[in-house]
Amino acid sequence: MKSYEVGLTAPQIELSNGTIAMFWYSDQEIEANNKTEARKIVNKMIDSLDYDLLDENGDTLTTEERLEANEYAYIEPKIDYIEEI
């Protein structure tokens, strides 16, 4: 087996006050036989991945901003890249 780093995109939404809220997912390190298998493993994990909710500068949202952002359904991340490490 090989080790792969799988990078996930950070979906974003614009709040009513103009703040961009980003759902920030950590890169995942996966053991797999190849990139295709690594992609399949991460796709199965996506529903259970934790995320941070930040603004476009990487700062924590205010309570009001967080409440508004949480009104949006869970936004599923997309795989950005897969690299062997």
Summary of the structure (lengths in Angstrom):
residues: 85
radius of gyration: 14.8
end to end distance: 11.5
largest distance: 47.6
contacts: 208
relative contact order: 0.34
helix: 26%
strand: 36%
